[in-house]
């Protein structure tokens, strides 16, 4: 399974000692001593007593947040750890409500908690390489990190990578979206999210996302190809055509732009223009196998269109011959024969690029079956029986030129 890398957090870890000094509440003083001795449960008992006595004891709330943070750090059980972090956040929020002047101190404490949480996520992610279930653990830690610092894009994007590696790709869309909302502009974030949108039939969303990414990375060829694919999946061929027409005008020596534009022109049956673009792509790179294949396909599609016209005229002639004059019959026969000759010429023109495509596919280890099918058809239509027989196995047919 493909593994997705995560973004490491580089941070300086700070160590805060529990506040020294005198307190008017002996339970708070006792909690400080218990915290230094790492007796977290006893410290929490002391603080709960202090808060029962005085629900507005700001010092007790702040200290309780520190105790919960350190207890969470010492707790290996993921569920218990998460519950402690959630409780810590609630306690710190309550402390800030009582004394907003604590904002700077609590912010520092939360940053440390975030760094610890993020580091746990990294460690679990790395363990996932050997034990896949650890990716789920990493997901939980990155989720908790995002609770601590909701504006941190890193926690969301790494949560998404952990979900993808844990075979929970559909769940990764939300974290990727949040990462972008929080300022992540990494290309991979956009590409992975775009692919997930497509896998979930959200084609228009994929187009909008990849268009935005394309505006940030206009020179990334792979991204341009993915955007083209998104346009096609969304049925927005006209927009794709406009995009690649502009791209070719801007960079006429880019073979991929030429190829993609030509391939789109094939789809909309503008074959002469498609042939022009694909030929230009091959002038840039004569060993462009896909361009050879699509060039051959352009000629075949033209031939098929000509054949449909031949069939239509032939049917009309058969139906109306008795009521037609000899001159009318002669004109229609001439048109049919001309179209039939043109059809054969087009199939003949397809042979060269298709033969080259077959060679290039085989040299690169790609499957040439589709190319062989097109070649078989072209050989048959140009009466090259021996060549059709020779290629029939590659095309997946019986050794026969029939049909």
C-alpha positions as CSV (number, residue, x, y, z in Angstrom):
1,X,0.0,0.0,0.0
2,X,1.2,3.5,-0.8
3,X,2.4,5.3,2.3
4,X,1.8,9.0,2.6
5,X,4.5,11.0,4.3
6,X,3.7,13.4,7.1
7,X,5.0,16.8,8.0
8,X,7.3,16.9,11.0
9,X,7.0,19.6,13.6
10,X,10.2,21.4,14.5
11,X,9.8,22.9,17.9
12,X,11.7,23.9,21.0
13,X,10.3,22.1,24.0
14,X,10.0,24.2,27.1
15,X,9.7,22.9,30.6
16,X,7.6,24.8,33.0
17,X,7.9,24.2,36.7
18,X,4.8,24.3,38.8
19,X,4.5,27.8,40.3
20,X,6.3,28.2,43.6
21,X,5.3,30.7,46.2
22,X,2.6,30.8,48.8
23,X,-1.0,30.2,48.3
24,X,-3.8,31.1,50.7
25,X,-5.3,27.6,50.1
26,X,-3.4,24.6,51.7
27,X,-5.0,22.3,49.1
28,X,-3.4,24.2,46.3
29,X,0.0,24.1,48.1
30,X,-0.5,20.3,48.6
31,X,-1.3,19.9,44.9
32,X,2.0,21.7,43.9
33,X,3.9,19.2,46.0
34,X,2.1,16.3,44.6
35,X,2.7,17.6,41.1
36,X,6.4,17.8,41.7
37,X,6.3,14.2,43.0
38,X,4.3,13.2,39.9
39,X,1.4,12.1,42.1
40,X,-1.2,13.4,39.6
41,X,-4.3,11.8,41.1
42,X,-3.6,13.1,44.6
43,X,-2.9,16.6,43.1
44,X,-6.2,16.5,41.4
45,X,-8.0,15.5,44.6
46,X,-6.4,18.5,46.4
47,X,-7.5,20.9,43.6
48,X,-11.0,19.6,43.5
49,X,-11.3,20.2,47.2
50,X,-9.9,23.7,46.7
51,X,-12.4,24.4,43.9
52,X,-15.3,23.1,46.0
53,X,-14.3,25.5,48.7
54,X,-13.8,28.4,46.3
55,X,-15.3,27.8,42.7
56,X,-13.5,31.1,41.6
57,X,-10.0,30.0,42.7
58,X,-8.1,31.0,39.5
59,X,-4.8,29.6,40.7
60,X,-6.4,26.2,41.4
61,X,-7.9,26.1,37.8
62,X,-4.5,27.1,36.2
63,X,-2.7,24.5,38.3
64,X,-5.3,21.8,37.5
65,X,-4.7,22.4,33.8
66,X,-0.9,21.8,34.3
67,X,-1.6,18.6,36.3
68,X,-4.0,17.3,33.7
69,X,-1.4,18.1,30.9
70,X,1.4,16.3,32.7
71,X,-0.8,13.3,33.6
72,X,-1.9,13.1,30.0
73,X,1.7,13.1,28.9
74,X,2.4,10.2,31.3
75,X,-0.7,8.2,30.2
76,X,-0.2,5.6,27.4
77,X,-3.9,4.6,27.0
78,X,-5.1,6.6,24.1
79,X,-8.7,7.0,25.2
80,X,-7.8,8.1,28.8
81,X,-5.1,10.4,27.4
82,X,-7.6,12.1,25.1
83,X,-10.1,12.5,27.9
84,X,-7.4,14.2,30.0
85,X,-6.5,16.6,27.2
86,X,-10.2,17.5,26.7
87,X,-10.6,18.1,30.4
88,X,-7.4,20.2,30.4
89,X,-8.8,22.5,27.7
90,X,-12.0,22.9,29.6
91,X,-10.1,23.8,32.8
92,X,-7.9,26.3,31.0
93,X,-10.9,27.9,29.4
94,X,-12.5,28.3,32.8
95,X,-9.4,29.9,34.2
96,X,-9.2,32.4,31.3
97,X,-12.9,33.3,31.9
98,X,-12.1,34.1,35.5
99,X,-8.8,36.0,34.7
100,X,-8.1,37.0,31.1
101,X,-4.7,38.3,32.3
102,X,-3.6,34.7,32.3
103,X,-3.8,34.5,28.5
104,X,0.0,34.6,27.9
105,X,0.8,32.0,30.5
106,X,-1.9,29.6,29.4
107,X,-1.0,30.1,25.7
108,X,2.5,28.9,26.5
109,X,1.2,25.9,28.3
110,X,-1.1,25.0,25.4
111,X,1.7,25.3,23.0
112,X,3.7,22.8,25.0
113,X,0.7,20.5,25.1
114,X,0.3,20.9,21.4
115,X,3.9,20.0,20.7
116,X,3.7,17.0,22.9
117,X,0.5,15.8,21.2
118,X,2.0,16.4,17.8
119,X,5.1,14.4,18.7
120,X,2.9,11.5,19.9
121,X,1.2,11.6,16.5
122,X,4.5,11.4,14.7
123,X,5.7,8.5,16.7
124,X,2.4,6.6,16.2
125,X,2.5,7.3,12.5
126,X,6.0,5.9,12.3
127,X,4.9,2.8,14.2
128,X,2.2,2.4,11.6
129,X,4.7,1.4,9.0
130,X,5.1,-1.9,10.9
131,X,1.6,-2.1,12.6
132,X,-1.2,-0.6,10.5
133,X,-3.5,-0.1,13.5
134,X,-1.1,2.6,14.8
135,X,-2.2,4.9,12.0
136,X,-5.5,5.1,13.9
137,X,-3.7,6.0,17.0
138,X,-1.9,8.7,15.1
139,X,-5.2,10.0,13.8
140,X,-6.4,10.4,17.4
141,X,-3.3,12.3,18.5
142,X,-3.5,14.7,15.6
143,X,-7.2,15.2,16.3
144,X,-6.4,16.1,19.8
145,X,-3.5,18.4,18.7
146,X,-6.1,20.2,16.5
147,X,-8.3,20.7,19.5
148,X,-5.4,22.3,21.4
149,X,-4.5,24.6,18.5
150,X,-7.5,24.8,16.1
151,X,-5.7,27.1,13.8
152,X,-2.7,24.8,13.1
153,X,-2.8,23.4,9.6
154,X,-0.2,20.8,10.3
155,X,-2.3,18.9,12.7
156,X,-5.1,18.6,10.1
157,X,-3.0,17.6,7.2
158,X,-1.1,15.0,9.1
159,X,-4.4,13.6,10.5
160,X,-5.5,13.3,6.8
161,X,-2.3,11.4,5.9
162,X,-2.7,9.0,8.8
163,X,-6.3,8.4,7.7
164,X,-5.2,7.6,4.2
165,X,-2.5,5.2,5.4
166,X,-5.0,3.6,7.7
167,X,-7.4,2.8,4.8
168,X,-9.9,5.5,5.9
169,X,-9.3,7.8,2.9
170,X,-12.9,9.1,2.7
171,X,-12.6,10.4,6.2
172,X,-9.5,12.4,5.1
173,X,-11.4,14.9,3.1
174,X,-12.5,16.9,6.1
175,X,-9.0,17.3,7.6
176,X,-7.6,18.2,4.2
177,X,-10.3,20.9,3.8
178,X,-9.5,22.2,7.3
179,X,-5.8,22.3,6.6
180,X,-6.4,24.4,3.5
181,X,-8.8,26.7,5.4
182,X,-6.1,27.2,8.0
183,X,-3.5,28.2,5.4
184,X,-1.9,25.0,4.1
185,X,-0.9,25.7,0.5
186,X,1.2,22.5,-0.2
187,X,0.6,21.1,-3.6
188,X,0.1,17.6,-2.3
189,X,-2.7,18.7,-0.1
190,X,-4.6,20.0,-3.1
191,X,-3.8,17.0,-5.2
192,X,-4.8,14.4,-2.6
193,X,-8.0,16.3,-1.8
194,X,-8.8,16.6,-5.5
195,X,-8.4,12.9,-5.9
196,X,-10.7,12.2,-2.9
197,X,-13.4,14.5,-4.3
198,X,-13.3,12.6,-7.6
199,X,-13.4,9.2,-5.9
200,X,-16.6,10.4,-4.2
201,X,-18.2,11.9,-7.3
202,X,-17.6,15.5,-6.2
203,X,-16.3,16.4,-9.6
204,X,-17.3,20.1,-9.6
205,X,-15.5,20.5,-6.2
206,X,-12.5,18.8,-7.6
207,X,-12.4,21.3,-10.5
208,X,-12.7,24.3,-8.2
209,X,-10.0,23.0,-5.9
210,X,-7.5,22.1,-8.7
211,X,-8.2,25.4,-10.5
212,X,-7.2,27.3,-7.4
213,X,-4.1,25.1,-7.0
214,X,-3.2,25.7,-10.7
215,X,-3.3,29.4,-10.1
216,X,-0.6,28.9,-7.4
217,X,1.4,26.4,-9.3
218,X,1.0,27.3,-13.0
219,X,4.1,25.5,-14.2
220,X,3.3,22.1,-12.6
221,X,2.6,19.8,-15.5
222,X,1.2,16.9,-13.5
223,X,-1.2,19.3,-11.8
224,X,-2.4,20.6,-15.2
225,X,-3.1,17.0,-16.3
226,X,-5.1,16.4,-13.1
227,X,-7.1,19.5,-13.7
228,X,-7.8,18.4,-17.3
229,X,-9.0,15.1,-15.9
230,X,-11.2,16.9,-13.4
231,X,-12.8,19.0,-16.2
232,X,-13.6,15.8,-18.1
233,X,-15.0,14.0,-15.2
234,X,-17.2,17.0,-14.4
235,X,-18.4,17.1,-18.0
236,X,-16.8,20.6,-18.4
237,X,-15.1,19.9,-21.7
238,X,-15.5,23.4,-23.0
239,X,-13.6,24.8,-20.0
240,X,-10.9,22.2,-20.5
241,X,-10.7,23.2,-24.2
242,X,-10.3,26.9,-23.4
243,X,-7.6,26.1,-20.8
244,X,-5.5,24.1,-23.1
245,X,-6.0,26.4,-26.1
246,X,-4.6,29.2,-23.9
247,X,-1.8,26.9,-22.6
248,X,-0.7,26.0,-26.2
249,X,-0.7,29.7,-27.2
250,X,1.4,30.5,-24.1
251,X,3.8,27.6,-24.4
252,X,3.7,26.1,-28.0
253,X,6.7,23.9,-27.3
254,X,5.1,22.1,-24.4
255,X,4.4,18.6,-25.7
256,X,1.9,17.7,-22.9
257,X,-0.2,20.8,-23.6
258,X,-0.2,19.9,-27.3
259,X,-1.1,16.3,-26.5
260,X,-3.9,17.1,-24.0
261,X,-5.4,19.7,-26.3
262,X,-5.3,17.3,-29.2
263,X,-6.9,14.5,-27.2
264,X,-9.7,16.8,-26.2
265,X,-10.2,17.8,-29.9
266,X,-10.6,14.1,-30.7
267,X,-13.3,13.8,-28.1
268,X,-15.3,16.6,-29.6
269,X,-14.8,15.2,-33.1
270,X,-12.6,18.1,-34.4
271,X,-10.3,15.6,-36.0
272,X,-8.3,17.8,-38.3
273,X,-7.4,20.2,-35.5
274,X,-6.6,17.2,-33.3
275,X,-4.2,15.8,-35.9
276,X,-2.5,19.2,-36.0
277,X,-2.0,19.3,-32.3
278,X,-0.9,15.7,-32.0
279,X,1.5,16.0,-34.9
280,X,3.0,19.1,-33.2
281,X,3.5,17.1,-30.0
282,X,5.3,14.4,-31.9
283,X,7.5,17.0,-33.6
284,X,8.6,18.0,-30.1
285,X,9.0,14.3,-28.9
286,X,9.0,11.7,-31.7
287,X,9.0,8.9,-29.0
288,X,5.7,10.1,-27.4
289,X,3.8,6.8,-27.5
290,X,0.4,8.1,-26.3
291,X,0.6,10.9,-28.9
292,X,1.2,8.3,-31.7
293,X,-1.7,6.2,-30.4
294,X,-4.1,9.2,-30.3
295,X,-3.0,10.3,-33.7
296,X,-3.8,6.9,-35.1
297,X,-7.1,7.0,-33.3
298,X,-7.9,10.4,-34.9
299,X,-7.6,8.9,-38.3
300,X,-9.7,5.9,-37.4
301,X,-12.4,8.0,-35.9
302,X,-12.5,10.0,-39.1
303,X,-12.7,6.8,-41.1
304,X,-15.6,5.6,-38.9
305,X,-17.4,8.8,-39.5
306,X,-16.9,8.4,-43.2
307,X,-18.1,4.8,-43.0
308,X,-21.3,6.0,-41.3
309,X,-21.9,8.4,-44.1
310,X,-21.3,5.6,-46.6
311,X,-23.9,3.4,-44.9
312,X,-26.4,6.3,-44.7
313,X,-26.1,7.0,-48.4
314,X,-26.2,3.4,-49.4
315,X,-29.4,2.8,-47.4
316,X,-30.9,5.9,-49.0
317,X,-30.0,4.7,-52.5
318,X,-31.5,1.2,-51.9
319,X,-34.7,2.7,-50.6
320,X,-35.2,5.2,-53.4
321,X,-33.4,3.7,-56.4
322,X,-36.7,2.9,-58.2
323,X,-37.8,6.5,-58.1
324,X,-34.4,8.0,-59.0
325,X,-33.1,9.0,-62.4
326,X,-30.0,7.4,-63.7
327,X,-28.1,10.7,-63.2
328,X,-29.2,10.9,-59.6
329,X,-28.1,7.3,-59.1
330,X,-24.7,8.0,-60.7
331,X,-24.1,11.1,-58.5
332,X,-24.9,9.1,-55.3
333,X,-22.7,6.2,-56.4
334,X,-19.9,8.5,-57.1
335,X,-20.3,10.1,-53.6
336,X,-20.4,6.7,-52.0
337,X,-17.3,5.5,-53.8
338,X,-15.4,8.7,-53.0
339,X,-16.3,8.3,-49.3
340,X,-15.3,4.7,-49.4
341,X,-11.9,5.6,-50.9
342,X,-11.4,8.3,-48.3
343,X,-12.3,5.9,-45.6
344,X,-9.6,3.4,-46.8
345,X,-7.1,6.2,-47.0
346,X,-7.8,7.3,-43.4
347,X,-7.3,3.7,-42.1
348,X,-4.1,3.6,-44.1
349,X,-2.9,6.8,-42.5
350,X,-3.6,5.4,-39.0
351,X,-1.3,2.4,-39.5
352,X,2.1,4.3,-39.3
353,X,1.5,6.1,-35.9
354,X,-0.2,3.0,-34.5
355,X,2.7,0.7,-35.4
356,X,5.1,3.2,-33.8
357,X,2.9,3.4,-30.7
358,X,2.9,-0.4,-30.4
359,X,6.7,-0.5,-30.5
360,X,7.0,2.3,-27.9
361,X,4.5,0.7,-25.6
362,X,6.3,-2.7,-25.8
363,X,9.7,-1.0,-25.2
364,X,8.4,0.8,-22.1
365,X,6.5,-2.3,-20.7
366,X,3.0,-0.8,-21.3
367,X,0.1,-2.9,-22.4
368,X,-0.3,-2.6,-26.2
369,X,-3.6,-4.4,-26.4
370,X,-5.7,-1.3,-27.3
371,X,-3.1,-0.2,-29.9
372,X,-3.2,-3.7,-31.4
373,X,-7.0,-3.7,-31.6
374,X,-6.8,-0.4,-33.5
375,X,-4.1,-1.7,-35.8
376,X,-6.0,-4.9,-36.5
377,X,-9.0,-2.8,-37.6
378,X,-6.8,-0.7,-39.8
379,X,-5.1,-3.7,-41.4
380,X,-8.4,-5.3,-42.1
381,X,-9.9,-2.1,-43.7
382,X,-6.8,-1.7,-45.9
383,X,-6.8,-5.4,-47.0
384,X,-3.5,-6.2,-45.2
385,X,-4.7,-9.7,-44.3
386,X,-1.3,-11.1,-43.3
387,X,-0.6,-8.2,-41.0
388,X,-4.0,-8.5,-39.4
389,X,-3.4,-12.2,-38.8
390,X,0.0,-11.5,-37.3
391,X,-1.3,-9.0,-34.8
392,X,-4.6,-10.7,-33.9
393,X,-3.1,-12.4,-30.8
394,X,-1.8,-9.1,-29.4
395,X,-5.3,-7.7,-30.1
396,X,-6.9,-10.5,-28.1
397,X,-8.6,-12.0,-31.2
398,X,-8.6,-15.4,-32.8
399,X,-6.2,-16.0,-35.7
400,X,-8.8,-14.7,-38.1
401,X,-9.5,-11.6,-40.1
402,X,-13.2,-12.3,-40.1
403,X,-15.6,-9.8,-38.6
